[in-house]
Structures are given as C-alpha cells and as structure tokens.
C-alpha cells in the first residue's frame, strides 16, 4: 500500500472528504485545547475561584517537579557533552570493529559525508566561517562532498558569494558543488526544505550515481548556513553511524549552541537562544522523544527511499523525522550525539529589529505545530505501526505544543486571577490568603533552576572578545531574570499565534532568519 499521506502538508491536499475532515479537525484541535485551557482558567476564576486556586497550586507543584526533573536531565546531558568534547573521536574510530557494523564497509574511511548548506542572502562574513569550520575539522576532507545550495530568488549577490566560496574552498573536498534552486516551482514552498531537496537530488545525479557510491556509505548532513561544526563533529557522527544498531533507520542530532555571536547579541536574544540549547540538551537525555531540529544528519539511503525532505513545509527539519517514523512503521529513531554545533543567536543592526526577529523566529519554530495533524493522521492510516508508539508520540507531540502555548501564561499571569475575579466571598477565605504565598514559594523554588542554567551558560560561552570587559559576565548571569518575560512574550505568544493560524487556515510561509555579525 502506498503511503500517500506522507506527502500531505495540509487538509486541502486530500481528495477524500472524510480524510479531509479528519485532517482539518486535527489542524484545529491543538489551538482549541490551548485556548480553551486559558479561557476556562479565566472564566472559572470568576465562577469557581476555589477550583482554580487548587488547580493553580497543583499546577505549580507539577511545574516545580518538572523543573527538578529537567534539571537532572540537564546536568546529565552536559556531563556527557563535556566528555564527548574531550574525546578523540578519530582514536575511537580506529578502535571500531568494522566487521560488526551494519554498514558494509572495509574501513571507516569508506564513509562519505554529504554536507548541504542551504543559503539565501547571507553575506560572506557568515558563509565563510561555516566552510572554515568544516575544512578545519579533524576528519579527512577528501571524504566529504559539500554542496552550497543557492536560491535563484536571492539574486546575483548570492551567486557572487557562492563563487567566492568555490574559489577559496572548492578544491579542499572530495567534491564541491554549487546548486541553484529555481524560484516559483509549482507545488513548492520557497524555503529550506525545497532548497535542500533540490541540492540533494543534484548531488545524487551529478556526483553520487556517476561515481557509484553506495548510498549506505553516505551520511548526509543538512546544516543551516551559519552552522559551524566543532573539530570532532564528523568523527563523532561517523562513530555513531558505524556503531548504532540501525544506522539506516536513524537520524543523528547534535546539540545546537548559539555561540557564533553570543557576546554581541542582546540579553533577550541570548536567553531565548540558550533556552533552545538547554531544551535540546534535555531532549538528548530523553531520546525516545527526540526529533530532529535545525542542523541534523541521517543516512542518504533512507533519505532517497523517502524521496528527500518535504518541499511544502516550514518545519522541514522536524518533519523529515516524523516522515521517516511513519515511512518505516515506527522502526526509526533519533540518536543523540551529545556533541554540539554552533550557530548564530538573533542579532540585527538595531535592538528593536533584533526583538522583532526573535519573535518571528520563535513563531516559525512554533509552526512545528503543523506536524501534529500530520503525524496523528499518519498514525491513523498506518496500521503496521504498533499502537503503543502511535499513542505515545501522538500525545507527546500534542502535549509539547500545548505546554509551549499555555504553561508560562498559567504560571506567571493567571495564577493571581482568583484573587482578582473571585469576589469578596473568596477573598475572605484562608485559601485566598495562602494562595499567593504558596504560589510565590513554589515558583521561587522552581526558579532555583535558573542557577543551574546560568552555570551551564557560562561554561558554554566561547572566549570573551577583547572589546568586552570582564563585567560582561555579570550581565550573562543577570540575564536569566528575564526568563518570565521571554517565556511569555517570546514563547507562549508565538506558539498561540501559530496554533491560531493553523486553526483558521492561515498557513505560514518560510521566514529566513536574518544573520548579522558585528
């Protein structure tokens, strides 16, 4: 049976009326549950303040326990990160018993890395460091096929940058290829997914197939153009590819660290960026929930079998994982590397523009909500996937976006509503007297997690540029006091916007994050 549902982006892609109704319901469902949660809390604070007061206390306890749970995972993840950063992965590769690997190679050097850099209008000051990091990595560059994927709609300036990169780096790899993704292809969304798919197909057509390279021997990495790899990244990736149980049915996820320009970015941008780093480090510890994000790697064989990345979706980085999970009937996983790649934090030429860009980026990231109807609908159609896996991932995928849109608002804004809307009768109760005190105590205990965050943030910082004094470290610690603001304004609100847009069929286009360096 053909899995045509793998090509679905939105309900309008379906011809069957029943299927279209189900998919449309699944598009509406996440936004409805988020809005109903918030509206009910407000309404019941007026009509049933005692109920809401108990709910708020219970929810604060839940949040405290969740924070402690995440803190333990965060500590464990960074311990593994430190260990992997200090490991000589080339030495480890030489110790691998190749005969036990699922991949049919005679030596680890037979593994080829296909590295795709989708590019839009980024300048040479952004693109060059990415290529320098690959060239300087401690992995044989003659085992690399590098593709610089340019967008035709980016104009002549983009081609000029690409040609300069070719002149400087073109002869440093096994093969180097510039691809130009045509604009206005029918059935495509102008974005990263369509560009990298075009690039991968051209690499297959012009290099891989003519040279007869077995697809199993190729690991493909899709990197944002600002991605700078750490020296042992490809060695670590190759080691995991050769030693994991099912390399052809696995994606490989590094930890994104936004260090390229972290000293120059404003505090709000830093907190949001580091928050993403912490979240994905925690997810590495919970690999059963780990999907791919941003820069990631996978088997080229699997990519070809699935017909590459989706070309009509904004969240192509996570969609490719859920597409693979459905394609292989649940026999697919994401392998945590516990090894970082470095990218840019949001930074524009004006502070106000930076804030706008942070908000836009978070809205685009939260558009990953489009994967909820896609995966749940696919789970309904895919009867071969174990029911346990279908239910587990359907619930966790929905719950993650529900929490994103509601939790910080419930904690920091709505916890006081029973006192405001509950009336005099409620305000004369002992519960009303104790509610703010209990809430304050529980939230204070939960906020102690900021101490750990500040500690790990300082450890992850690159060397301080000479233009900044040592006093800058103080602001790097105090910035975490902005957490309540960033969680609501640059977290919950963008998530609610995305879910609301999906409810009303206001489908999002791809917005390219502006890259700026001082």
C-alpha positions in Angstrom: 0.0 0.0 0.0 1.4 3.4 -1.0 1.8 5.8 1.9 0.4 8.8 0.1 -0.3 10.6 3.4 3.4 11.2 3.7 3.1 13.9 1.1 0.3 15.7 2.9 1.0 19.2 4.2 -2.5 20.4 4.9 -6.1 19.2 4.7 -6.6 20.7 1.3 -4.0 18.1 -0.1 -6.5 15.3 0.5 -9.2 14.3 -2.1 -11.3 12.1 0.1 -13.9 14.2 2.0 -13.7 12.0 5.2 -9.9 12.2 5.3 -10.0 15.9 4.7 -12.5 16.4 7.5 -10.3 14.3 9.9 -7.1 16.2 9.0 -8.9 19.5 9.3 -10.2 18.5 12.7 -6.6 17.7 13.7 -5.4 21.1 12.5 -8.0 22.8 14.7 -7.5 20.6 17.8 -4.2 21.9 19.2 -5.3 25.6 19.1 -8.7 24.8 20.6 -7.2 22.9 23.5 -4.8 25.7 24.2 -7.4 28.5 24.0 -10.0 26.5 26.0 -7.4 25.9 28.7 -6.7 29.7 29.1 -10.3 30.8 28.7 -11.5 28.2 31.3 -9.0 29.4 33.8 -10.2 32.9 33.4 -13.9 32.1 33.5 -13.6 29.7 36.4 -11.5 32.2 38.4 -14.7 34.2 38.3 -17.3 31.5 38.7 -15.3 28.8 40.7 -12.3 30.6 42.2 -11.8 27.8 44.8 -11.4 25.2 42.0 -8.9 27.4 40.1 -7.0 28.1 43.3 -6.5 24.4 44.0 -5.7 23.9 40.3 -3.0 26.7 40.4 -1.4 25.2 43.5 -1.4 21.7 41.9 -0.1 23.1 38.7 2.7 25.0 40.5 3.7 21.8 42.3 3.7 20.0 38.9 5.9 22.7 37.5 8.3 22.5 40.4 8.7 18.8 40.0 9.0 19.1 36.2 11.8 21.7 36.7 13.7 19.4 39.1 13.2 16.6 36.6 14.6 18.7 33.8 17.5 19.9 35.9 18.7 16.4 36.5 18.5 15.7 32.8 20.3 18.9 32.0 23.1 18.0 34.4 23.4 14.5 32.9 23.4 15.9 29.3 26.1 18.4 29.9 28.2 15.9 31.7 28.1 13.7 28.5 28.7 16.8 26.4 31.9 17.6 28.3 33.0 14.0 28.0 32.4 13.9 24.2 34.1 17.3 23.6 37.2 15.9 25.3 37.1 12.6 23.5 39.4 12.0 20.5 36.9 10.5 18.1 39.4 9.6 15.5 41.1 7.4 18.0 37.7 5.9 18.8 37.0 5.3 15.1 40.2 3.4 14.8 39.1 1.1 17.5 35.7 0.2 15.9 35.3 -3.4 14.8 34.1 -2.8 11.3 33.1 -6.4 10.9 30.3 -5.9 13.5 28.9 -2.8 11.7 25.6 -3.0 9.8 27.2 -0.8 7.1 29.1 -2.9 4.6 32.5 -1.1 4.6 36.0 -2.4 5.0 37.2 0.6 6.9 35.7 3.7 8.5 37.3 5.9 5.8 34.8 4.4 3.3 32.1 6.6 4.9 31.4 9.7 2.8 29.8 12.8 4.3 27.4 14.7 2.1 27.2 18.2 3.6 24.4 20.5 2.4 24.5 24.2 3.2 21.2 25.9 2.1 21.9 29.6 1.5 19.7 32.6 0.9 21.0 36.2 1.1 23.7 35.7 3.8 26.9 37.5 3.3 30.4 36.2 3.0 31.1 37.0 6.7 28.5 34.4 7.6 29.2 31.7 5.0 33.0 31.6 5.1 33.2 30.7 8.8 30.9 27.7 8.2 33.2 26.4 5.5 36.3 27.1 7.5 34.9 25.0 10.4 34.4 22.0 8.0 37.8 22.3 6.5 39.4 22.6 9.9 37.5 19.7 11.4 39.6 16.7 12.3 38.1 14.4 9.7 39.6 13.7 6.2 38.2 16.4 3.9 38.7 14.1 1.0 35.8 12.1 2.5 33.4 15.0 2.1 31.0 16.1 -0.7 30.0 19.6 0.1 27.0 21.3 -1.6 26.4 25.1 -1.4 22.7 25.3 -2.2 21.8 28.8 -3.5 18.4 30.2 -4.1 17.8 31.7 -7.5 15.4 34.2 -5.9 18.3 35.5 -3.8 19.8 37.2 -6.9 23.3 37.9 -8.2 24.8 38.8 -4.8 24.2 35.3 -3.6 25.9 33.8 -6.6 28.9 36.1 -6.1 29.2 34.8 -2.5 28.9 31.2 -3.8 31.6 31.8 -6.4 34.0 33.3 -3.8 33.4 30.3 -1.6 34.1 27.9 -4.5 37.4 29.7 -5.3 38.5 29.5 -1.7 37.3 26.1 -0.7 36.3 24.2 -3.9 39.5 22.2 -4.1 39.6 21.2 -0.4 37.0 18.5 -0.5 36.4 15.2 -2.4 33.8 17.0 -4.4 32.3 20.5 -4.3 29.0 21.5 -5.9 27.0 24.7 -6.2 23.3 24.2 -6.9 20.8 26.9 -7.8 17.3 26.2 -6.7 14.8 27.6 -9.3 12.2 30.0 -8.0 8.5 29.6 -8.3 8.4 25.8 -8.8 4.8 24.7 -8.7 3.9 22.8 -5.6 6.8 24.0 -3.6 7.1 26.4 -0.7 10.0 28.8 -1.0 12.1 27.6 1.9 14.9 25.5 3.3 13.2 22.1 2.6 12.7 22.6 -1.1 16.2 24.0 -1.5 18.0 21.2 0.3 15.9 18.6 -1.6 16.9 20.2 -4.9 20.5 20.2 -3.8 20.5 16.5 -2.6 18.9 15.4 -5.9 21.5 17.3 -7.9 24.3 15.7 -5.8 22.8 12.3 -6.4 22.5 12.9 -10.1 25.9 14.6 -10.8 28.2 13.0 -8.3 27.0 10.1 -6.3 25.4 8.0 -9.0 28.1 8.6 -11.7 30.8 7.5 -9.1 28.7 4.5 -8.0 29.0 5.4 -4.3 26.7 3.0 -2.3 24.0 5.0 -0.6 24.6 3.1 2.7 28.1 4.6 2.8 26.9 8.2 2.8 25.8 10.2 5.8 24.0 13.4 4.7 24.1 16.4 7.0 21.8 19.4 6.4 23.3 22.5 8.0 21.9 26.0 8.4 24.3 28.3 6.6 25.6 29.8 9.9 26.4 26.4 11.3 30.0 25.9 12.5 31.0 22.4 13.4 33.2 21.6 16.3 36.5 19.9 15.4 35.5 16.3 16.1 31.9 16.6 14.9 32.2 14.4 11.8 34.4 11.8 13.6 31.8 11.6 16.4 29.0 11.3 13.8 30.8 8.6 11.9 31.5 6.6 15.1 27.8 6.7 16.0 26.8 5.8 12.4 29.0 2.8 12.4 28.2 1.6 15.9 24.5 2.2 16.4 22.1 -0.8 15.9 20.1 0.6 12.9 22.1 3.3 11.2 20.0 3.2 8.1 16.9 3.9 10.2 18.3 6.6 12.4 18.8 10.3 12.4 21.6 11.9 14.3 21.0 15.0 16.3 23.7 17.3 17.7 23.1 19.9 20.4 22.6 23.4 18.9 24.6 26.1 20.7 24.2 29.7 19.6 27.7 30.8 20.3 28.9 32.3 17.0 27.9 35.8 18.0 26.6 35.3 21.6 28.8 38.1 23.1 27.3 40.6 20.6 23.7 39.6 20.9 21.4 41.4 23.4 20.3 39.7 26.6 16.8 38.7 25.4 18.2 37.1 22.3 20.8 35.3 24.4 18.3 34.0 26.9 16.0 32.7 24.1 18.9 31.1 22.2 20.3 29.5 25.3 16.9 28.3 26.3 16.7 26.4 23.0 20.1 24.9 23.7 19.0 23.7 27.2 15.8 22.3 25.8 17.5 20.2 23.2 20.2 19.1 25.6 17.4 17.8 27.9 15.8 16.1 24.9 19.0 14.3 24.2 18.6 12.6 27.6 15.0 11.7 26.6 15.9 10.2 23.2 12.5 8.4 22.9 11.1 11.9 22.4 13.9 13.4 20.4 13.1 14.6 16.9 15.5 16.3 14.5 15.9 20.1 14.7 17.8 22.6 12.6 21.1 21.0 11.7 20.9 17.2 11.7 22.3 14.1 9.9 20.9 10.8 8.6 21.6 8.0 6.1 21.5 9.0 2.5 19.8 5.7 1.7 16.9 6.5 4.0 16.6 10.0 2.5 16.4 8.6 -1.0 13.9 5.9 -0.1 11.6 8.6 1.5 12.0 10.9 -1.5 14.0 13.5 0.4 12.8 16.4 2.6 9.3 17.8 2.3 9.1 20.7 -0.1 5.9 22.4 1.1 6.6 22.7 4.9 8.2 25.3 7.0 9.3 22.9 9.7 11.2 20.6 7.3 13.9 19.8 10.0 11.4 18.0 12.3 9.0 16.9 9.5 11.7 14.7 8.0 11.9 12.8 11.3 8.2 12.2 11.5 8.0 11.4 7.9 10.7 8.7 8.4 9.0 7.4 11.5 5.8 6.8 9.5 7.6 5.6 6.4 9.3 2.9 8.4 6.3 2.0 10.5 7.8 3.2 13.8 11.1 1.4 13.2 13.1 4.7 13.2 14.8 6.7 15.9 16.8 9.8 16.6 20.3 9.2 18.0 21.5 11.9 20.4 25.2 12.8 19.7 25.7 14.8 22.9 28.1 16.8 20.7 27.5 20.4 19.7 27.3 22.5 16.6 27.5 26.3 16.9 25.1 28.7 15.2 24.1 32.4 15.4 21.9 34.0 18.0 19.5 36.6 16.7 21.2 39.8 16.0 20.2 42.7 13.8 21.6 46.2 13.3 19.0 47.6 15.7 17.9 46.4 19.1 14.2 46.8 18.1 14.8 44.8 14.9 16.5 42.1 16.9 13.5 41.7 19.2 11.2 41.5 16.1 13.4 38.9 14.6 13.5 36.8 17.8 9.7 36.9 17.8 9.5 35.9 14.2 11.9 33.1 14.6 10.0 31.7 17.6 6.8 31.9 15.6 8.4 30.0 12.8 9.8 27.4 15.2 6.4 27.0 16.9 4.9 26.4 13.4 6.2 22.9 14.0 2.6 22.5 15.2 1.9 21.5 11.6 3.5 18.2 12.5 0.7 17.3 15.0 -2.1 16.8 12.4 0.4 15.2 10.0 1.7 12.6 12.5 -1.7 11.8 14.1 -3.3 11.4 10.7 -0.5 9.2 9.6 -0.8 7.2 12.7 -4.5 6.6 12.0 -3.6 5.4 8.5 -0.6 3.4 9.4 -1.9 0.2 10.9 1.5 -1.5 10.8 3.0 0.8 13.5 2.5 -0.5 17.0 -0.4 1.1 18.7 1.7 2.0 21.7 4.1 4.0 19.6 1.2 5.7 17.8 -0.4 6.8 21.0 2.8 7.7 22.8 4.1 10.0 20.1 0.7 11.5 19.2 0.1 12.5 22.8 3.7 13.8 23.5 3.8 15.8 20.2 0.5 17.5 21.1 1.3 17.9 24.8 4.6 19.6 23.9 2.9 22.3 21.9 0.1 22.7 24.4 2.7 23.3 27.2 4.6 25.7 25.0 1.5 27.8 24.4 -0.1 27.7 27.9 2.3 26.8 30.8 4.2 30.1 31.2 0.9 32.1 31.0 -0.7 29.9 33.6 2.3 30.2 35.9 3.2 33.9 35.6 -0.1 35.6 34.7 -3.2 33.6 35.6 -2.1 32.4 39.0 -3.5 35.6 40.6 -6.8 35.7 38.8 -8.9 34.0 41.6 -7.9 36.9 43.9 -8.9 39.5 41.3 -12.1 37.8 39.9 -13.1 35.6 42.8 -15.1 38.3 44.6 -15.3 39.2 48.3 -16.5 35.9 49.5 -13.5 34.1 48.1 -11.1 36.8 49.3 -12.2 36.3 52.9 -11.2 32.6 52.8 -8.0 31.2 54.2 -7.3 29.8 50.8 -7.2 33.2 49.2 -4.8 34.4 51.9 -2.4 31.4 51.3 -2.7 31.2 47.5 -0.2 34.0 46.7 2.2 32.8 49.4 2.2 29.2 48.3 2.5 30.2 44.7 5.4 32.6 45.4 7.2 29.9 47.5 6.7 27.2 44.8 7.8 29.5 42.0 10.8 30.7 44.0 11.9 27.1 44.5 11.3 26.3 40.8 13.3 29.4 39.8 16.4 28.0 41.5 16.7 26.1 38.3 18.0 29.4 36.9 21.1 29.0 38.9 22.0 25.8 37.1 21.1 27.4 33.8 23.4 30.4 34.5 26.2 28.0 35.4 25.9 25.9 32.3 25.5 29.0 30.1 28.8 30.4 31.4 30.5 27.1 30.8 29.3 27.0 27.2 30.5 30.6 26.4 33.3 31.0 23.9 36.3 33.1 24.9 35.3 36.7 25.7 36.2 39.1 22.9 38.8 41.8 23.9 36.3 44.6 23.2 34.2 43.5 26.2 35.3 43.8 29.8 35.0 41.1 32.4 32.0 42.9 33.8 30.1 41.4 30.8 30.0 38.1 32.8 27.8 39.8 35.3 25.1 40.5 32.7 25.5 37.0 31.4 24.2 35.8 34.8 21.6 38.5 35.5 20.1 38.0 32.1 18.3 34.9 33.4 16.0 37.2 35.4 14.3 37.8 32.0 13.0 34.2 31.9 9.4 35.0 32.8 9.3 37.7 30.1 10.9 35.6 27.4 8.8 32.5 28.2 5.6 34.5 27.7 6.4 37.1 25.0 8.9 35.0 23.0 7.4 31.6 23.9 3.8 31.3 24.6 2.5 34.1 22.5 4.3 33.0 19.3 3.1 29.4 20.0 -0.5 30.6 20.4 -0.2 32.6 17.2 1.0 29.6 15.2 -1.8 27.4 16.6 -4.4 30.0 15.9 -3.2 30.5 12.4 -3.5 26.7 11.8 -7.0 26.8 13.3 -8.1 29.4 10.7 -6.1 28.0 7.7 -3.7 31.0 7.7 -0.8 28.8 6.7 2.6 30.2 7.3 5.4 30.8 4.7 9.1 30.4 5.4 10.8 33.3 7.0 14.6 33.3 6.8 16.2 34.5 10.0 18.5 37.5 9.4 22.1 36.8 10.0 24.3 39.7 11.2 27.8 39.9 12.6 29.4 42.8 14.4 
